Amino acid sequence: MKSRFSGRRGAAVVAVAVMAAGGFVASAQAATPLGDVTKDLTYRCAFPLVGQQDVNATVNITIPDTGTTGTRIVNGDLKITATLSANIVNALRAFQTATTEGTAVADVDAAYDSKNMTLGIPGLKIAKQTVPPSGTMPVDISGPVPSLIVYKAGGVSLAAGAVFTAKVDTRKADGTPTALGVLNVPCSVKATTPPQDRSLATIAVSGSDVPPPVPGTPPSQPIDKSLTYNCVFPETGAVDVAGRITGTIPATGTVNNRVQPSLSVTATLPTSVVDVLRNNSAATVSGKGVADADNAYNGTSITVGIPGPVPSVNVPASGELTATLAPAVPSVTVGAPGTVTISAGQQLNGTFTPLKADGTPTALGTFDVPCTLNAGQDPTLGAIAFS
């Protein structure tokens, strides 16, 4: 069976750029047909009380078989079904655990253009699950994955990372926390003889080389950068939108050790756009999408389209509307010394749904908002020198 799962994570590889992309969302168009991929892996996870336990997981993802230079490669959502043993479930029941849910971070290894890196991809959701009265317990984990654009022909090889970490919130039947609270569960791919095959897939990218975005001058840290995008909204058409990116990108890192950036994005919609929302009786607006981020590492450039939510914000009675986004930025580990330069990408594309005060949709329905970075700006956010 083909390990398509890797493709999706592959998108994540580009996720280094996610550091720049912050949290504005965007929609993207797939360049090639998607294929369904399934991968079975066994992890060794450390649980409170019961210690190290085996957890079997089935990963499902749809990703393209091929790609073209300069054209976006879009992946489907990642879906993982894990099975907790009766031993683990018995321990949960011993503490009156009625339900569990949480979040997860999964590592993905990627190789492209003779470069190797590992991305710790956050933002995966562990669905709420009722603890059964006996036996094993299924756990569903899912989340969107980044798209990517590469600029040189070649193969993007992907593999499941060696590490997977979960945060599990345990609750009693009345909704209050159990004595276990939130469990931190670190997992590693189980060492076996022969070793488990973590390789997922290689996306074959063809076409002539395309000039990548050219990074500018990294700003001092912490980041406080204002950028202007031109966005197309319903009724108002094309208008400029002011964005402010804040956060920190570490200046240095060590090869084979994680570096964790942090970013937040504030976007201000002009009065003309918000008037359209008000004229359609919108009380709130929320959405999702993808933000492009460019990264350059030792002569290799990749653009990553980072998916994420736009949390609901109230529509004010007058004036502009401001929304602050706090993206779940992945950690990055590289396998060789060099510098990773991170910049905000050229595209920010969103899908939004305004709602009336009673929670029903407005006449605007759900609409797409494509945005392009205005020319003449330096979108560079930072550079990490790995040694």
Secondary structure as GFF3:
##gff-version 3
##sequence-region A 1 387
A	DSSP	alpha_helix	5	13	.	.	.	ID=ss1
A	DSSP	three_ten_helix	14	17	.	.	.	ID=ss2
A	DSSP	alpha_helix	18	21	.	.	.	ID=ss3
A	DSSP	beta_strand	34	47	.	.	.	ID=ss4
A	DSSP	beta_strand	51	64	.	.	.	ID=ss5
A	DSSP	beta_strand	66	68	.	.	.	ID=ss6
A	DSSP	beta_strand	78	84	.	.	.	ID=ss7
A	DSSP	alpha_helix	86	94	.	.	.	ID=ss8
A	DSSP	beta_strand	99	112	.	.	.	ID=ss9
A	DSSP	beta_strand	115	130	.	.	.	ID=ss10
A	DSSP	beta_strand	137	143	.	.	.	ID=ss11
A	DSSP	beta_strand	147	150	.	.	.	ID=ss12
A	DSSP	beta_strand	154	171	.	.	.	ID=ss13
A	DSSP	beta_strand	177	189	.	.	.	ID=ss14
A	DSSP	beta_strand	199	206	.	.	.	ID=ss15
A	DSSP	beta_strand	223	233	.	.	.	ID=ss16
A	DSSP	beta_strand	237	248	.	.	.	ID=ss17
A	DSSP	beta_strand	252	253	.	.	.	ID=ss18
A	DSSP	beta_strand	262	269	.	.	.	ID=ss19
A	DSSP	alpha_helix	271	279	.	.	.	ID=ss20
A	DSSP	beta_strand	284	297	.	.	.	ID=ss21
A	DSSP	beta_strand	300	314	.	.	.	ID=ss22
A	DSSP	beta_strand	321	325	.	.	.	ID=ss23
A	DSSP	beta_strand	331	334	.	.	.	ID=ss24
A	DSSP	beta_strand	338	355	.	.	.	ID=ss25
A	DSSP	beta_strand	367	373	.	.	.	ID=ss26
A	DSSP	beta_strand	380	386	.	.	.	ID=ss27
###
